[in-house]
Every structure is written in C-alpha cells, then in structure tokens.
Amino acid sequence: MRIGEVARETGVPTKTIRYYEDIGLLPEPDRADNGYREYGSDTVDRLRFVRDAQATGLSLTEIASILDLRGHGETTCHHVLELLERHLSDLDRHIETLHKTRDHLDALTERARNLDPAECTDPYRCQTISEDAGNPVGKKRRQGAHLHLAPQGHSHH
C-alpha cells in the first residue's frame, strides 16, 4: 500500500504518518523503485492501535513504550494497566480541581446577583470579583482575588 491508501484506511493524515516514522513510532517503510513508500497491513494495524491508544489519553511517548515492549516480545498488560491507572488518578485530580473552580464561580455568580451596582465605587476593581472592592482603604485585600480594570467611566462589573 502507498501512504495515501494507509491514510484513507486508518483516518490518519499522511503528514502524521510521516511524523510517526520520524519519531520512531512507525518503522521506516520499504521503498518502491520509484521511491514511494510501501506499507504492509501491519502498518495499518499499528496506526489503528496508536489512534485508539491516543483516544484513551495516552501520550505518544507512552504509546511508544508499549510498542517497544511488544517489539521485544514482552507482554504489556501490566505496563498498560499502570499507565491507565496513572491517567485515571490524574483525571480524578483534575475533576476535583474543576469542581472547586465551579463552586467558586457559582459563589461569585450568586454574589453578583446580590450586589448593588450603585455601591461599585472603586474604578480599578469589580465588586463582583473582589470582595473588598469599594470598601475603605486599610482593609486587608486578598492576594489573587482581584480583577484589575482600567478606569473607563463605565459600569465596573
């Protein structure tokens, strides 16, 4: 098969196939007399595996490690399990962070619903985001909780 046929069969663009060859994810293909790359059905299988592995969240480096083990005749089940468990753990931490961010945004949204725009007197801070905006100077400001705005004479929300 030529590269275009492999691309059509796998849904992997030709540029990506060449890239995978360059980084060693795919072995260098044989060349026809005219210089065109010639691929076997094993390339299609390998590309499908790479595509499916990427869909699970595995990186190209992790996929290469699986293919390398297989290339040396070793089993990969335990290695893949470790990779997937690590990705699950990372995903759980990310979800936890997203939940905290969502809770914070929910609280800010509720705060915004209850604030009086007439009390927004600080031209550099939005009272919706900064809890102490508009309050007298001297009150301790929380680091990182402020949105700095340029004064424009408009509403500060």
Secondary structure, 3 states (H helix, E strand, C coil): CCHHHHHHHHCCCHHHHHHHHHCCCCCCCEECCCCCEECCHHHHHHHHHHHHHHHCCCCHHHHHHHHHHHHCCCCCHHHHHHHHHHHHHHHHHHHHHHHHHHHHHHHHHHHHHHCCHHHCCCCCECCCCCCCCCCCCCCCCCCCCCCECCCCCCCCC
